[in-house]
Amino acid sequence: MKLMHISDLHLGKRLHACSLLEDQRLILDQIVSTAVKKNIDGLLIAGDIYDKSIPSEEAILLFDAFLKQLSMHRISVYLISGNHDSGRRLAFAASLLQENDIHIASLYDGTITSVEKEDAFGTVVFYLLPFVKPAMLRALDPDVQIDTYEDAFAFLLKQITLPKDKRAVLLAHQFFSGGESCDSERLCIGGSEEISVSLLQGFDYVALGHLHKPQQVGKAAIRYSGSILKYSFSESDHVKSMTIIELKEKGKVQIDTIPFQPLHDVVQLKGTYAEVTSKAFYENKNTDDYLHITLCDETEIVNAMGKLRTIYPNLLKLDYDNQRNQESILRNQSVDRKKSGTELFEELYRMQNHQEMSEVQKQYIRSLMEEIEVES
């Protein structure tokens, strides 16, 4: 059985206010054409279909057209929700789509979605686990003791009994230990979202979503496919790709990747204004790429953005790296701008009460924060 693994489509996302819909449309077309060319039997989509819980009409229509193409070519689809998705919205028409071999696990309701398929080597069981938070499971069963993301995921896995004579494929959208993240992902600060990769042993292949860099975690068969496009300048060195999996007999899996060919690359350039505007600097570059330019001039250039866009029309971000900028960074380096809401609340409590919060109080605040995130 041949499978393709993708994730983190983030349809409708904008990069520094620039719409990426046409960029995303091109990539989705590449996915379909490659799936047809490679005789793919099933497409695994490991979450974050949309960039927002209430996606734009254009994003919805784009994904609808994508699913229609896959159905037309009789390619099975196995899809889970991610932390950016609204599970309830993704669940719309799920039963109808299932009749067209499109299987969606969008919101955990107490049962694990599983689908069985047959091939020349026997049965493959697909287990679909949508994104979950501890508060989601506590809301279903107030008596269950689930404090961490790892507790939540372990609770879900207890419902799965891996068949010894069948191959098992898992789809999940969580942050597992060993994964390399970047600043475009919505992660909890301080590692509170991290789950031990050891929980994933026993599956023939694990299709992960959530982290945007393509990478294996622990072993080759446990893999983040990465996002379909570079969604921040921190991802400029990533090589985005689709993962091709060939499941043979039990215990034998072949994995390959095929790079995407984007409409625009996401690139960072650095130099003085004179350097980046010299023909020798840009003549061999694709000046239509989405660009972040850092100028090293000590004096700011008047209307630098406007002037640079005559050469680089898709310049999206401009900043300076000079002595004044470096001094400002040094003055503020002690300020932690990435503290979680829980950590900020603990600091406020400490300042007001001149003592630390107890563990019981900390746990209550963490639970409250999670419930607020779920409701939002």
Secondary structure, 3 states (H helix, E strand, C coil): CEEEEECCCCECCEECCEECHHHHHHHHHHHHHHHHHCCCCEEEEECCCECCCCCCHHHHHHHHHHHHHHHHCCCEEEEECCCCCCHHHHCCCHHHHHCCCEEEECCCCCCCEEEEEEECCEEEEEEECCCCCHHHHHHHCCCCCCCCHHHHHHHHHCCCCCCCCCEEEEEEECEECCCCCCCCCCCCHHHCCEECHHHHCCCCEEEEECCCCCEECCCCCEEECCCCCCCCHHHCCCCCEEEEEEECCCCCEEEEEEECCCCCCEEEEEECHHHHCCHHHHCCCCCCCEEEEEECCCCCCCCHHHHHCCCCCCEEEEEECCHHHHHHHHHHCCCCCCCCHHHHHHHHHHHHHCCCCCHHHHHHHHHHHHHHHHHC
